[in-house]
């Protein structure tokens, strides 16, 4: 069955839209900070958020590398500690659904 010119153009536009969306989300696969920018577009990105996301990114890379990393995040109230850890757990779950995680808040 041959597609007419109109259907070919519509199919090409759909393909281009899908490709553009994939290109938008692709950096979030490898970068926790990029992932957070996508899921929390209104998030304030000060130095604290950048430092914590970098530390969590390193934590994940060490974990995948076979090390047994440990990380403690300390900051005053309302700095986004809980949100960043919840986002980190969801990022890990998306990358590796079989990974077991423990999220402890004291």
C-alpha positions in Angstrom: 0.0 0.0 0.0 1.5 3.3 -1.1 1.1 6.4 1.0 0.0 9.5 -0.8 2.0 12.7 -0.6 -0.2 14.2 2.2 0.2 11.2 4.4 3.9 11.1 3.9 4.2 14.7 4.9 2.0 14.1 8.0 4.1 11.1 8.9 7.3 13.1 8.5 6.0 15.9 10.7 5.1 13.3 13.4 8.5 11.7 13.1 10.2 15.1 13.4 8.1 16.0 16.5 9.0 12.7 18.2 12.7 13.2 17.4 12.7 16.7 18.8 11.0 15.5 22.0 13.5 12.6 22.4 16.4 15.1 21.9 14.9 17.3 24.6 14.8 14.5 27.1 18.0 12.7 26.1 20.4 14.7 28.4 18.3 13.7 31.4 19.3 10.1 31.0 22.9 10.8 32.0 22.7 14.0 34.0 20.7 14.2 37.3 20.8 18.0 37.1 19.3 17.9 33.6 16.6 15.5 34.8 15.7 17.9 37.7 15.5 20.8 35.2 12.9 18.9 33.2 10.8 17.6 36.0 11.0 20.8 38.1 11.2 23.6 35.5 10.4 26.3 38.2 13.1 25.1 40.5 15.6 27.7 41.7 19.1 26.6 40.7 21.4 28.1 43.2 24.8 26.8 44.2 23.3 24.4 46.8 21.2 22.6 44.3 24.1 22.3 41.9 26.5 21.0 44.6 23.9 18.4 45.9 23.0 17.2 42.4 26.7 16.9 41.5 27.3 14.9 44.8 24.4 12.6 44.0 25.5 12.1 40.4 29.0 11.1 41.8 27.2 8.8 44.3 25.3 7.1 41.5 28.4 6.6 39.4 30.3 5.1 42.4 27.4 2.8 43.1 27.3 1.6 39.5 31.1 1.3 39.6 30.8 -1.3 42.3 31.8 0.8 45.2 29.6 1.1 48.4 29.2 4.9 48.6 27.6 6.7 51.5 26.3 10.2 51.5 24.9 12.5 54.1 23.1 15.7 53.1 23.0 18.4 55.8 21.5 21.9 55.3 19.1 24.2 57.1 15.3 23.7 56.7 13.7 24.7 53.4 16.7 24.1 51.2 15.2 21.3 49.2 17.0 18.3 50.7 14.0 16.0 50.7 12.9 17.0 47.2 16.4 16.4 45.7 16.6 12.9 47.3 13.1 12.0 46.1 14.0 13.2 42.6 17.3 11.2 42.8 15.4 8.0 43.7 13.0 8.5 40.8 16.0 9.1 38.4 17.7 5.9 39.6 14.5 4.0 39.3 14.1 5.1 35.7 17.7 4.3 34.9 17.8 1.0 36.7 14.4 -0.4 37.8 16.0 -3.3 39.7 18.1 -1.1 41.9 17.0 -1.2 45.6 17.0 2.1 47.4 16.5 3.3 50.9 15.6 6.9 51.6 16.0 8.0 55.2 15.1 11.4 56.6 15.9 12.3 60.1 
